[in-house]
Amino acid sequence: MHARRLNRPRAIGAAVIVIAGAAVGIISATSSSGSADSSPIPGAPQGRLGSNARSGPAAGGTVGTVGTVGSVSPPSFTVSTATGQKVTVNVADSTTYRKGTSPAAASAVATGEPVLVLGMTSGTAITATQVILQPAGGGSGSASASPVVPFERGAQSPSKQDGQVPGSYSEGAGTIVSGTTAERATEAALAAYPGGVVNRVVELSNGEYQVHNVGVNWPHHIFVDSSFEVVGAN
């Protein structure tokens, strides 16, 4: 498995709900099966997302994003992703904080801090269950993962693939997962491909995970193995 690993330097920073220059809103997206889903999608402006229209987060599913903290106004803060999305993050008494591998206090969230946010959608915001502040310049490895393609209204998604897509993968198949498993898969996916918003994690029949990424034109699907290493994307 490890021979398939895709690495790129981490560019970690906040959760986002609005694409730069677009209004904050809730999208009624069309799923790959053609059925309507009115769930709010972080990172999506109002209206269709063209080639990026996808179904919303599943009930009880984990969402997350990485970026840089903008303004802080407890009990919430904003973050911007590497592709220019912006999001409101709400925190609660139950929200946990980490800096690197060490516990941290809520006061550690400050403007300019790179951060990974994991949680649940709440209207047009993310309610954080975990906020992870990353050391500046954290992460390592060669930049073998292709650059994330920012969302552009009307633009078609590139038809390309990084690494390996599980042979058994079929879009729409699998089981939604949540909790620690989904959070670890989300963290791995966003470390390799920062800039979008993860709106669900699906366990595939071979035990690997498909992390669904929205708010960007590519990649929409990031594949993570059972050791939580990124092995491919499309």
Buried (B, 14 or more C-beta within 10 A) or exposed (E): EEEEBBBBBBBBBBBBBBBBEBEBBBBBBBBEEEEEBEBBBBBBBEEBBBBBBBBBBBEEBBBBBBBBBBEBEEEBBBBBBBBBBBBBBBBEEEBBBBBEEEEBEBEBBEEEBBBBBBBBBBEBBBBBBBBBBBEEEBBEBEEEBBEBBBBBBEBEBEEEBBBBBBEEBEBEEBEBBBEEBBBBBBBBBBBBBBBBBBBBBBBBEEEBBBBBBBBBBBBBBBBBBEEBBBBBBB
